[in-house]
Amino acid sequence: MPARHTEQIRNIALLGHTGSGKSSLIEALLYRADAIHHRGRVDSGTNHADFTPQEIQHHHSLETSFLSLDHHDHHINLIDTPGLPDFYGRAQMALPAVESVLLVINAGRGIEQIAQRAFEDARRQGRSVLIVINHIDGNEAQLAAVLDQIQVQFGHGCLPLNLPAADGKSVVDCYFDPDEATPTLFGDIKSCHDELIDTVVEQDEALMELYLEQDESISPQQLHAPLEKALRQGQLVPVCFTSAEQDIGLGHLLDVLAQVMPNPMEANPPQFVNGFGDDAKTVTISAEPEAHLLAHVFRIAIDPFIGRLGVFRIHQGSMRTGQKLFIGAERKPVKISHLLKLQGKRQLEIPAALPGDICALAKIDGLEVGAILHDNHEEDHFHMLEPTLPQPLFGLAVRPKKRGDEQKLAEVLHKLVAEDPSLHIHHASEENQTVLQGLGDLHVQIALEKAQQVFKLDMETERPAVAYRETISGNGEARYRHKKQSGGAGQFGEVALRVESLPRGQGFEFTSKVVGGAIPGQFIPAVEKGVREAMNEGVLAGFPMQDIRVVVLDGKHHPVDSKEIAFHMAGKKAFLEAVQQAQPVILEPIVDMNVQVNQDKVGDITGDLSAHRAMVCGTEAGDNHQVTINAEAPLAALDDYATRLKAITGGEGQMSMAFNRYDIMPETVQNQLLQH
């Protein structure tokens, strides 16, 4: 077994907007901790976190990468995530694997779109957050303003653990051993230290009484337990100042990661459940090495030569080479031949791993994002509550350039989606098109580029397709009997069900209220499968359906002729008939837009947006006569918006968008869509 213990492990995911310096910060920390022998650079393609050919070509993090270092007897796993908005789904997938999020903010830019979303998602999932204000060299005048912005937007529990020294070449500790005599660029060390201590001792009444009674200061060891409680509850969000480029504050940051951020046994417990739907029950797990193994796969990488690589986090029990384990509900065990630790592009074999470790397995079929690895059949139906990934906004209809490559196209697309579940594949039946959907044009283009460069498949594309959905605006009931007799054993199944509309964004619910064995229990999953098939195909224009509850009410069966296929067909047909009674409608994606333009172009931009069914929600004045226009708009109306914005602003306007919700399409627009 490894010499270290679970208490010595720290799992940290770095999130932040592109340009904040996440990859450079990891590189600097690795070098500082002697985990690498030379510092690479993103712009030269030598950074250890951005090592794929695409990342080197584009000078951006496009994939999640894994590196680790040792500092003062602590093993720190660092997960570098993409900062481009189109790849935020890939960043989100790292959250279930870590206790803490290191949110990187560029000192010269302040809080940007991805930083805001990452903070909200991290706290929603109970992760402790550490904010790092990076690139402090050269931005001295803005540092106080950035800290103020953080405290306004994220709460006044965002307190600095260090402050930039007055010489701009170092930082001054406010927590471990505060040096009140060293001047800083702003703020007073003593007041910062006192505010930190006050926030922490509030979590422990006994410690608060001691703090108020004694004259001597309280040690970091005494503060550890209440500090971890404050981090878990979000009462405290530490802030550190660094410059990865100039090696400022890195030693202090390593100390914070090792001594302040929680270990796997201190953090909020992972959200494991046993079962599905209404029968799912919360499971309490233990980060003990002797317990049954439970590990969660959160990243898949597929290489034509290496095969499928699954990266997982061990939450309970231990894993070792030669051990047999099960994947989900599979009854056939697989044997671990090679247990791997990833260090950038390097794969290092290890003999064993403990709770809290992040490791990988290669060349094992059946691994997919969300899979649970275990060593006991009692955990067959254990799974984690996965983060809700962003809805795909853009799509391209794709087909192989070479005739006869249709099967290869399907295989490659499924590999791309296995690696990145925020990519979706949709088959538009009416147009007979295969549509690859992603979070933005760049997201889809990078996927197509990978299909060509890595999987050697050339594709042709057509105009982007908007990711419409269908739903119902009312309720409906139907009964359908599937009966087929053609000599020999026949097919018989009858299903009565009700469809109900759910609030927007609730997805799909399926429940059975069948009593008395009218439909035997073994056939209920077949009914659900038929319903799901119908929902995927749609009823109006072939778009997938959502926000629907299906309740199976009654049915009939035959002791000889009833089969799964019969109830599959009966469930599908009954669902389609019930939906026709429930006023089916088409949903269109609505996006939040942030358009940044010079103030003299505001009127032109707002007029153009209003003319394309957008609703302007407000404006914010910025520096240098810049104004940010906030709006909501149907994605379908933004097909050529980048071109329009460029024409109106002379190429100086900038925009970003993020999915907000699906909303019912106006009837006139829906009729136009159905006529095409």
DRENMILO-408951 format. One record per residue (C-alpha): x, y, z; residue number from 1. Coordinates in steps of 0.001 Angstrom, whole numbers, always signed. Last residue first. Layout:
DRENMILO-408951
((X; Y; Z); NUM)
...
end
This chain:
DRENMILO-408951
((-40146; +23826; -43544); 676)
((-43838; +24189; -42621); 675)
((-43235; +23077; -39020); 674)
((-40775; +25929; -38444); 673)
((-43171; +28547; -39793); 672)
((-45939; +27187; -37560); 671)
((-43635; +27370; -34549); 670)
((-42756; +30997; -35338); 669)
((-46447; +31927; -35456); 668)
((-47168; +29979; -32269); 667)
((-44427; +31645; -30237); 666)
((-41862; +29047; -29078); 665)
((-42295; +27736; -25565); 664)
((-39209; +28327; -23454); 663)
((-36001; +26400; -22771); 662)
((-33641; +27895; -20258); 661)
((-30561; +30052; -19675); 660)
((-27780; +28802; -21942); 659)
((-24742; +31024; -21969); 658)
((-23656; +33771; -24325); 657)
((-20599; +35855; -24921); 656)
((-20113; +38962; -27020); 655)
((-17469; +41388; -28152); 654)
((-17803; +44491; -30313); 653)
((-14774; +46021; -32052); 652)
((-15253; +44558; -35538); 651)
((-16617; +47756; -37043); 650)
((-19317; +47859; -34397); 649)
((-22411; +47285; -36534); 648)
((-20764; +44956; -39057); 647)
((-19002; +42846; -36418); 646)
((-22196; +42533; -34404); 645)
((-24134; +41435; -37480); 644)
((-21513; +38806; -38359); 643)
((-21489; +37426; -34811); 642)
((-25290; +37466; -34852); 641)
((-25629; +35177; -37872); 640)
((-27557; +32340; -36216); 639)
((-28681; +34522; -33335); 638)
((-32444; +34397; -33880); 637)
((-32548; +30616; -33374); 636)
((-30840; +31057; -29996); 635)
((-33867; +32908; -28688); 634)
((-32641; +36001; -26854); 633)
((-32131; +37303; -23344); 632)
((-30132; +40488; -22924); 631)
((-27372; +42159; -20949); 630)
((-25607; +45046; -22692); 629)
((-22110; +45805; -21455); 628)
((-20970; +49376; -22074); 627)
((-17423; +50525; -22836); 626)
((-16438; +54197; -22610); 625)
((-12923; +53238; -21462); 624)
((-14126; +51511; -18294); 623)
((-17523; +49963; -17773); 622)
((-21164; +51036; -17794); 621)
((-23678; +48251; -17279); 620)
((-26819; +47823; -19364); 619)
((-30163; +46161; -18760); 618)
((-32515; +43316; -19578); 617)
((-32749; +43740; -23375); 616)
((-35266; +41233; -24692); 615)
((-34393; +39532; -27978); 614)
((-36945; +38727; -30673); 613)
((-34638; +39677; -33563); 612)
((-35735; +43304; -33975); 611)
((-35119; +43855; -30272); 610)
((-31495; +42761; -30691); 609)
((-30923; +45098; -33630); 608)
((-32379; +48049; -31742); 607)
((-30296; +47251; -28662); 606)
((-27139; +47105; -30797); 605)
((-27768; +50351; -32703); 604)
((-28634; +52232; -29512); 603)
((-25549; +50968; -27675); 602)
((-23132; +51878; -30473); 601)
((-21955; +55233; -29036); 600)
((-21195; +53515; -25704); 599)
((-18533; +51283; -27249); 598)
((-19609; +47672; -27214); 597)
((-19731; +44653; -24896); 596)
((-22579; +42223; -25537); 595)
((-23493; +39817; -22745); 594)
((-26207; +37428; -23838); 593)
((-28278; +35015; -21769); 592)
((-29676; +32281; -23978); 591)
((-33156; +30979; -24698); 590)
((-33392; +27534; -26270); 589)
((-36617; +26812; -28182); 588)
((-39452; +24598; -27043); 587)
((-41973; +23143; -29459); 586)
((-45515; +22395; -28345); 585)
((-47694; +19337; -27715); 584)
((-51245; +20089; -26526); 583)
((-51847; +17132; -24154); 582)
((-54242; +15097; -26302); 581)
((-51563; +14305; -28901); 580)
((-49262; +13363; -26029); 579)
((-51645; +10629; -24897); 578)
((-51628; +9027; -28368); 577)
((-47822; +9063; -28545); 576)
((-47519; +7618; -25024); 575)
((-49962; +4807; -25760); 574)
((-47993; +3934; -28901); 573)
((-44650; +3764; -27079); 572)
((-45988; +1853; -24090); 571)
((-47753; -674; -26343); 570)
((-44611; -1148; -28442); 569)
((-42354; -1822; -25439); 568)
((-45126; -3861; -23816); 567)
((-45180; -6211; -26818); 566)
((-41388; -6241; -27134); 565)
((-41056; -7300; -23491); 564)
((-43293; -10319; -24007); 563)
((-46896; -11265; -23264); 562)
((-48058; -14187; -25434); 561)
((-48242; -16954; -22840); 560)
((-49810; -15604; -19622); 559)
((-51419; -12698; -21478); 558)
((-51170; -9175; -20095); 557)
((-53409; -6236; -19425); 556)
((-52858; -2620; -18514); 555)
((-53294; +43; -15899); 554)
((-52136; +3449; -14708); 553)
((-48599; +4004; -15981); 552)
((-47684; +7580; -15021); 551)
((-45490; +9560; -17410); 550)
((-44128; +12918; -16289); 549)
((-42904; +15243; -19025); 548)
((-40371; +18068; -19024); 547)
((-38586; +16817; -22140); 546)
((-39097; +15671; -25724); 545)
((-36429; +15144; -28373); 544)
((-37079; +16889; -31715); 543)
((-38693; +14972; -34606); 542)
((-40963; +17773; -35767); 541)
((-44251; +17307; -33937); 540)
((-44175; +13960; -32110); 539)
((-40631; +13528; -30836); 538)
((-38152; +10738; -31679); 537)
((-36361; +10759; -28313); 536)
((-39669; +10884; -26476); 535)
((-40951; +7871; -28420); 534)
((-37856; +5851; -27491); 533)
((-38212; +6929; -23861); 532)
((-41820; +5737; -23802); 531)
((-40883; +2375; -25311); 530)
((-38086; +1918; -22749); 529)
((-40469; +2843; -19935); 528)
((-42927; +167; -21078); 527)
((-40077; -2358; -21268); 526)
((-39028; -1396; -17713); 525)
((-42633; -2171; -16561); 524)
((-42524; -5678; -18102); 523)
((-40768; -7448; -15190); 522)
((-43351; -6051; -12777); 521)
((-46243; -7899; -14371); 520)
((-48812; -5528; -15902); 519)
((-52281; -6037; -14406); 518)
((-50403; -7455; -11403); 517)
((-52982; -6267; -8887); 516)
((-51886; -2674; -8988); 515)
((-50302; -447; -11634); 514)
((-49331; +2936; -10273); 513)
((-46034; +3101; -12187); 512)
((-43737; +6103; -12333); 511)
((-41625; +7764; -14998); 510)
((-40210; +11262; -14677); 509)
((-38468; +13231; -17408); 508)
((-36566; +16507; -17616); 507)
((-37323; +19024; -14850); 506)
((-36054; +22012; -16884); 505)
((-39419; +23682; -17289); 504)
((-41990; +22566; -14755); 503)
((-43537; +19203; -15608); 502)
((-46409; +18486; -17985); 501)
((-48440; +15353; -17364); 500)
((-48812; +12169; -19403); 499)
((-51208; +9417; -18341); 498)
((-50950; +5721; -19090); 497)
((-52903; +2646; -20128); 496)
((-50862; -226; -21495); 495)
((-51844; -3467; -23221); 494)
((-49428; -6207; -24236); 493)
((-49728; -9229; -26448); 492)
((-47309; -10852; -28873); 491)
((-47866; -14270; -30419); 490)
((-46317; -17701; -30046); 489)
((-46877; -19933; -33046); 488)
((-48618; -18566; -36092); 487)
((-48761; -14908; -36984); 486)
((-50515; -13286; -34041); 485)
((-49733; -9724; -33007); 484)
((-51491; -7662; -30390); 483)
((-50374; -4298; -29036); 482)
((-53167; -2705; -27053); 481)
((-53109; +1029; -26416); 480)
((-54717; +3147; -23723); 479)
((-54469; +6912; -23621); 478)
((-54432; +9819; -21169); 477)
((-53529; +13499; -21571); 476)
((-52239; +16486; -19643); 475)
((-51391; +20011; -20754); 474)
((-48561; +22115; -22209); 473)
((-46611; +19227; -23675); 472)
((-42940; +19104; -24636); 471)
((-40668; +19318; -27656); 470)
((-37056; +20390; -27887); 469)
((-35085; +22540; -30310); 468)
((-31307; +22310; -30526); 467)
((-30793; +24807; -33361); 466)
((-29180; +23252; -36434); 465)
((-25946; +24694; -37734); 464)
((-25751; +24784; -41538); 463)
((-24235; +21643; -43030); 462)
((-21088; +19668; -42331); 461)
((-18839; +17294; -44218); 460)
((-16714; +14851; -42293); 459)
((-13208; +13417; -42559); 458)
((-12445; +10549; -40184); 457)
((-8872; +9820; -39084); 456)
((-9698; +9184; -35389); 455)
((-7105; +11574; -33990); 454)
((-6785; +14369; -36544); 453)
((-10171; +14146; -38300); 452)
((-12383; +13328; -35333); 451)
((-10339; +15775; -33246); 450)
((-11095; +18577; -35702); 449)
((-14764; +17691; -35592); 448)
((-14707; +17932; -31785); 447)
((-12827; +21251; -31953); 446)
((-15447; +22571; -34395); 445)
((-18313; +21524; -32115); 444)
((-16940; +23326; -29067); 443)
((-15903; +26328; -31165); 442)
((-19473; +26743; -32464); 441)
((-20928; +26635; -28997); 440)
((-22109; +24415; -26181); 439)
((-22275; +21342; -28395); 438)
((-24571; +19395; -30698); 437)
((-23569; +16877; -33359); 436)
((-26531; +16366; -35684); 435)
((-27084; +13226; -37750); 434)
((-29546; +14086; -40488); 433)
((-32399; +12115; -41995); 432)
((-34290; +15418; -42427); 431)
((-37454; +14006; -40854); 430)
((-35513; +11729; -38498); 429)
((-33248; +14353; -36977); 428)
((-30752; +12080; -35227); 427)
((-29237; +13813; -32229); 426)
((-25757; +13320; -30821); 425)
((-24837; +15366; -27759); 424)
((-21608; +16952; -26557); 423)
((-21703; +17906; -22866); 422)
((-20951; +14218; -22231); 421)
((-17322; +14762; -23353); 420)
((-15141; +11670; -23693); 419)
((-18068; +9302; -24292); 418)
((-19562; +11927; -26615); 417)
((-16441; +11949; -28807); 416)
((-16304; +8139; -28816); 415)
((-19976; +7986; -29816); 414)
((-19270; +10333; -32698); 413)
((-16354; +8163; -33845); 412)
((-18412; +4962; -33846); 411)
((-21348; +6524; -35704); 410)
((-19040; +8015; -38333); 409)
((-17250; +4669; -38725); 408)
((-20592; +3048; -39487); 407)
((-21382; +5693; -42097); 406)
((-17942; +5417; -43706); 405)
((-19236; +3655; -46831); 404)
((-19204; +6806; -48902); 403)
((-16303; +9073; -48034); 402)
((-17019; +12606; -46869); 401)
((-18780; +11300; -43787); 400)
((-21919; +13132; -42650); 399)
((-22516; +15880; -40129); 398)
((-25386; +18231; -39306); 397)
((-23894; +20853; -37054); 396)
((-25311; +21903; -33731); 395)
((-25191; +24795; -31336); 394)
((-26602; +25374; -27857); 393)
((-25965; +22166; -25939); 392)
((-27474; +22404; -22432); 391)
((-24916; +22894; -19676); 390)
((-24140; +19836; -17513); 389)
((-26193; +19046; -14427); 388)
((-23686; +17648; -11962); 387)
((-23949; +13889; -11360); 386)
((-25671; +12436; -8317); 385)
((-23453; +9446; -7725); 384)
((-24369; +5819; -8303); 383)
((-24974; +2669; -6327); 382)
((-27120; +91; -8078); 381)
((-24748; -2856; -8031); 380)
((-23341; -1950; -4595); 379)
((-24596; -5151; -2968); 378)
((-22710; -6978; -5712); 377)
((-19422; -6172; -3945); 376)
((-16069; -5107; -5403); 375)
((-16958; -1700; -6780); 374)
((-16346; +654; -9714); 373)
((-19189; +3092; -10338); 372)
((-19714; +4451; -13842); 371)
((-20570; +8157; -14164); 370)
((-18461; +8764; -17259); 369)
((-17962; +5467; -19048); 368)
((-15932; +2325; -18575); 367)
((-17503; -631; -20339); 366)
((-14329; -1905; -21951); 365)
((-11135; -1832; -19911); 364)
((-7981; -869; -21831); 363)
((-6651; +1601; -19274); 362)
((-7423; +2332; -15636); 361)
((-6832; +5686; -13942); 360)
((-6172; +7181; -10526); 359)
((-7396; +9920; -8187); 358)
((-6779; +8909; -4582); 357)
((-9178; +9968; -1833); 356)
((-9628; +6464; -449); 355)
((-6366; +4563; -1035); 354)
((-4475; +3315; -4112); 353)
((-2283; +317; -4907); 352)
((+672; -934; -6959); 351)
((+1311; +2223; -8997); 350)
((+2050; +2525; -12723); 349)
((+2852; +6012; -13997); 348)
((+1120; +7322; -17123); 347)
((+2785; +10459; -18486); 346)
((+768; +12967; -20529); 345)
((+189; +15178; -17513); 344)
((+1129; +13133; -14464); 343)
((-1501; +10399; -14401); 342)
((-1369; +7618; -11788); 341)
((-2158; +4207; -13200); 340)
((-3336; +803; -12010); 339)
((-2384; -1770; -14633); 338)
((-3734; -5304; -14775); 337)
((-6895; -4736; -12792); 336)
((-9129; -7740; -13372); 335)
((-12680; -7336; -14601); 334)
((-15681; -8998; -12991); 333)
((-18704; -10213; -14952); 332)
((-21959; -9314; -13255); 331)
((-22215; -5807; -14689); 330)
((-24458; -3614; -12526); 329)
((-21907; -813; -12265); 328)
((-18426; -1942; -13268); 327)
((-17242; -4840; -11104); 326)
((-13845; -5457; -9550); 325)
((-11100; -8045; -9461); 324)
((-7771; -7067; -7857); 323)
((-4499; -7820; -9626); 322)
((-3120; -4333; -9018); 321)
((-4636; -2728; -5951); 320)
((-7680; -711; -4965); 319)
((-8780; +457; -1531); 318)
((-12074; +1185; +197); 317)
((-14323; +4216; -144); 316)
((-14344; +7361; -2282); 315)
((-11791; +6372; -4924); 314)
((-11781; +8968; -7703); 313)
((-11723; +7800; -11304); 312)
((-10016; +8374; -14649); 311)
((-10963; +5892; -17385); 310)
((-8664; +5355; -20352); 309)
((-10149; +3662; -23411); 308)
((-7716; +2469; -26085); 307)
((-3960; +3056; -26029); 306)
((-3522; +3152; -29811); 305)
((-6670; +4869; -31118); 304)
((-6882; +6942; -27903); 303)
((-10053; +7405; -25904); 302)
((-10190; +9566; -22787); 301)
((-12921; +9152; -20179); 300)
((-13344; +11321; -17083); 299)
((-15565; +11081; -14007); 298)
((-15380; +7403; -13043); 297)
((-16502; +6986; -9423); 296)
((-14902; +4543; -7002); 295)
((-16512; +2448; -4260); 294)
((-14498; -408; -2747); 293)
((-15909; -2186; +295); 292)
((-14365; -919; +3534); 291)
((-10773; -1570; +4682); 290)
((-9353; +1715; +3301); 289)
((-11908; +3839; +5173); 288)
((-13419; +6928; +3562); 287)
((-16852; +5835; +4745); 286)
((-20042; +5980; +2754); 285)
((-23532; +7104; +3678); 284)
((-26007; +6206; +961); 283)
((-29057; +8290; +93); 282)
((-31974; +6221; -1128); 281)
((-33374; +5997; -4654); 280)
((-36838; +4386; -4842); 279)
((-38533; +7456; -6333); 278)
((-36136; +7451; -9289); 277)
((-33135; +5151; -9159); 276)
((-31384; +2864; -6727); 275)
((-28688; +3471; -4121); 274)
((-27486; +7044; -3764); 273)
((-24037; +8606; -3385); 272)
((-23646; +12354; -2902); 271)
((-20034; +12727; -1741); 270)
((-19515; +13767; +1897); 269)
((-18705; +17422; +2700); 268)
((-14978; +17608; +3333); 267)
((-13010; +16435; +6366); 266)
((-12207; +12823; +5445); 265)
((-11124; +13661; +1890); 264)
((-8697; +16365; +3135); 263)
((-9836; +19939; +3599); 262)
((-7939; +23064; +2453); 261)
((-5946; +24871; +5147); 260)
((-2686; +22996; +5711); 259)
((-1688; +21522; +2332); 258)
((-3373; +23936; -63); 257)
((-2539; +26901; +2164); 256)
((+1128; +25883; +2439); 255)
((+1305; +25539; -1354); 254)
((-204; +29031; -1679); 253)
((+2421; +30458; +681); 252)
((+5200; +28989; -1437); 251)
((+3569; +30324; -4612); 250)
((+3099; +33906; -3388); 249)
((+5099; +35537; -6182); 248)
((+6904; +33329; -8696); 247)
((+6985; +36043; -11399); 246)
((+4817; +34265; -13970); 245)
((+2621; +32488; -11450); 244)
((+1835; +35790; -9780); 243)
((-92; +35262; -6615); 242)
((-2640; +36741; -4187); 241)
((-4667; +34415; -1968); 240)
((-8352; +34562; -978); 239)
((-9983; +32206; +1514); 238)
((-13750; +31616; +1235); 237)
((-15204; +31384; +4742); 236)
((-18861; +30882; +5672); 235)
((-19146; +28491; +2730); 234)
((-20470; +25696; +4914); 233)
((-17586; +23356; +4172); 232)
((-15000; +26142; +4543); 231)
((-16417; +27321; +7891); 230)
((-16453; +23729; +9150); 229)
((-12836; +23252; +8036); 228)
((-11861; +26414; +9918); 227)
((-13739; +25234; +13017); 226)
((-11594; +22058; +13046); 225)
((-8255; +23746; +12226); 224)
((-8417; +26786; +14510); 223)
((-6634; +25175; +17444); 222)
((-3841; +24022; +15113); 221)
((-3670; +27512; +13521); 220)
((-2799; +28867; +16991); 219)
((-5011; +31223; +18992); 218)
((-3415; +34502; +20044); 217)
((-2673; +35281; +23665); 216)
((-4855; +37712; +25618); 215)
((-7339; +35108; +26757); 214)
((-11040; +35528; +27507); 213)
((-12498; +36369; +24089); 212)
((-10585; +33638; +22282); 211)
((-11391; +31063; +24959); 210)
((-15077; +31917; +24717); 209)
((-14905; +31672; +20920); 208)
((-13117; +28314; +21168); 207)
((-15924; +26948; +23297); 206)
((-18570; +28344; +20950); 205)
((-16990; +26865; +17799); 204)
((-18005; +28097; +14300); 203)
((-17730; +31766; +15302); 202)
((-14046; +31026; +15929); 201)
((-13418; +30994; +12158); 200)
((-14942; +34343; +11205); 199)
((-13331; +36161; +14156); 198)
((-9948; +34612; +13328); 197)
((-10101; +35789; +9718); 196)
((-11225; +39285; +10731); 195)
((-8398; +39486; +13253); 194)
((-5806; +38471; +10648); 193)
((-7063; +41053; +8133); 192)
((-7100; +43761; +10827); 191)
((-3560; +42843; +11853); 190)
((-2209; +42758; +8295); 189)
((-3644; +46173; +7352); 188)
((-4979; +46671; +3871); 187)
((-3356; +47859; +688); 186)
((-29; +47579; -1101); 185)
((+1406; +46014; +2025); 184)
((+3860; +47148; +4700); 183)
((+5743; +44529; +6745); 182)
((+5551; +45207; +10500); 181)
((+2378; +43218; +11108); 180)
((+4021; +39955; +10116); 179)
((+1256; +37369; +10364); 178)
((+2420; +33807; +11112); 177)
((-150; +31337; +9781); 176)
((-2994; +33676; +8801); 175)
((-2232; +37081; +7262); 174)
((+968; +36150; +5420); 173)
((+2620; +38959; +3442); 172)
((+3115; +38531; -297); 171)
((+6173; +39137; -2438); 170)
((+7614; +41304; -5220); 169)
((+5121; +44200; -5298); 168)
((+7400; +46256; -2988); 167)
((+4411; +47088; -786); 166)
((+3763; +43422; -107); 165)
((+693; +41847; -1691); 164)
((-1726; +40543; +977); 163)
((-2152; +37046; +2360); 162)
((-4948; +34849; +3698); 161)
((-7463; +37307; +2242); 160)
((-11139; +37032; +3230); 159)
((-14110; +36078; +1080); 158)
((-16741; +35782; +3845); 157)
((-17972; +39163; +2658); 156)
((-19915; +37476; -118); 155)
((-19323; +36225; -3657); 154)
((-20354; +39278; -5684); 153)
((-19543; +42100; -3254); 152)
((-16544; +40369; -1679); 151)
((-15078; +39488; -5074); 150)
((-15575; +43027; -6391); 149)
((-13861; +44470; -3293); 148)
((-10921; +42095; -3840); 147)
((-10726; +43215; -7475); 146)
((-10803; +46887; -6457); 145)
((-7997; +46367; -3937); 144)
((-5886; +44692; -6617); 143)
((-6508; +47253; -9361); 142)
((-3683; +49719; -8764); 141)
((-1138; +46944; -8295); 140)
((-1820; +45341; -11677); 139)
((+1766; +45069; -12975); 138)
((+2498; +41925; -11005); 137)
((-759; +40592; -9525); 136)
((-1137; +38078; -12359); 135)
((-3305; +35763; -10229); 134)
((-6031; +36415; -7660); 133)
((-6522; +32961; -6177); 132)
((-9904; +32114; -4671); 131)
((-10188; +29004; -2497); 130)
((-13584; +27302; -2522); 129)
((-14825; +24367; -447); 128)
((-17176; +22168; -2449); 127)
((-20772; +21696; -1363); 126)
((-22228; +21025; -4794); 125)
((-24061; +24344; -4939); 124)
((-20901; +26029; -3650); 123)
((-18847; +24720; -6549); 122)
((-21569; +25482; -9094); 121)
((-21918; +29108; -7962); 120)
((-18172; +29683; -7920); 119)
((-17754; +28068; -11343); 118)
((-20500; +30173; -12910); 117)
((-18972; +33455; -11705); 116)
((-15451; +32396; -12673); 115)
((-16712; +31333; -16108); 114)
((-18200; +34759; -16873); 113)
((-15398; +36972; -15595); 112)
((-14523; +38327; -12165); 111)
((-11640; +40798; -12327); 110)
((-9751; +41564; -15523); 109)
((-6267; +42749; -14506); 108)
((-6049; +40578; -11401); 107)
((-6989; +37492; -13423); 106)
((-9137; +35224; -11274); 105)
((-8360; +31573; -10472); 104)
((-10928; +29576; -8486); 103)
((-9244; +26727; -6632); 102)
((-12076; +24296; -6020); 101)
((-11962; +21906; -3088); 100)
((-13075; +18435; -2057); 99)
((-12544; +16916; -5479); 98)
((-13863; +14170; -7771); 97)
((-17498; +15309; -8048); 96)
((-16283; +18705; -9393); 95)
((-14207; +17415; -12324); 94)
((-17179; +17048; -14686); 93)
((-17858; +20771; -14377); 92)
((-14671; +21632; -16270); 91)
((-15694; +19506; -19255); 90)
((-19078; +21239; -19322); 89)
((-17283; +24603; -19346); 88)
((-15801; +23843; -22742); 87)
((-17643; +26438; -24851); 86)
((-17037; +29055; -22137); 85)
((-13243; +28711; -22550); 84)
((-11577; +28055; -19195); 83)
((-10631; +24408; -19668); 82)
((-9791; +22441; -16507); 81)
((-6546; +21608; -14691); 80)
((-6963; +19004; -11962); 79)
((-4375; +19125; -9182); 78)
((-3802; +16214; -6798); 77)
((-1856; +17292; -3707); 76)
((+34; +14691; -1667); 75)
((+945; +16060; +1751); 74)
((+4176; +15218; +3588); 73)
((+5340; +18871; +3468); 72)
((+4481; +19311; -219); 71)
((+4088; +16520; -2751); 70)
((+2876; +17171; -6289); 69)
((+168; +16001; -8656); 68)
((-1028; +16406; -12223); 67)
((-4243; +15620; -14066); 66)
((-5602; +17150; -17245); 65)
((-9125; +18146; -18298); 64)
((-9228; +18889; -22009); 63)
((-9278; +22033; -24165); 62)
((-6691; +24140; -22338); 61)
((-5679; +26824; -24809); 60)
((-2670; +27544; -27032); 59)
((-4636; +26371; -30142); 58)
((-1978; +24078; -31650); 57)
((-548; +22896; -28329); 56)
((-4056; +22226; -27056); 55)
((-4948; +20336; -30242); 54)
((-1784; +18222; -30123); 53)
((-2517; +17253; -26494); 52)
((-72; +18507; -23837); 51)
((-1753; +21337; -21990); 50)
((-1027; +20558; -18313); 49)
((+2742; +20061; -18721); 48)
((+3209; +23377; -20537); 47)
((+5639; +22991; -23459); 46)
((+3432; +24323; -26268); 45)
((+5420; +27545; -26625); 44)
((+2527; +29846; -25702); 43)
((+1485; +27614; -22788); 42)
((+4935; +27657; -21229); 41)
((+7019; +24938; -19605); 40)
((+8934; +25153; -16376); 39)
((+11757; +22651; -16026); 38)
((+12544; +19846; -13587); 37)
((+9002; +18882; -12617); 36)
((+7563; +17782; -9248); 35)
((+10178; +19928; -7490); 34)
((+7479; +21644; -5353); 33)
((+8186; +25076; -6910); 32)
((+8185; +23516; -10367); 31)
((+4809; +21878; -9821); 30)
((+3412; +25102; -8377); 29)
((+4665; +27134; -11351); 28)
((+3180; +24707; -13870); 27)
((-123; +24663; -11992); 26)
((-184; +28477; -12093); 25)
((+633; +28504; -15808); 24)
((-2261; +26123; -16491); 23)
((-4694; +28223; -14449); 22)
((-3554; +31608; -15811); 21)
((-6744; +33699; -15815); 20)
((-6628; +33845; -19613); 19)
((-9631; +31568; -20062); 18)
((-12053; +31999; -17192); 17)
((-11561; +30028; -14010); 16)
((-11439; +26549; -12531); 15)
((-8612; +24657; -10846); 14)
((-9768; +21398; -9262); 13)
((-8076; +20453; -5974); 12)
((-7848; +17043; -4290); 11)
((-5739; +17025; -1131); 10)
((-4347; +13783; +312); 9)
((-2515; +13547; +3665); 8)
((-5594; +12472; +5633); 7)
((-6007; +9552; +3217); 6)
((-2676; +8104; +4361); 5)
((+734; +8053; +2699); 4)
((+3098; +5084; +2414); 3)
((+1150; +3605; -488); 2)
((+0; +0; +0); 1)
end
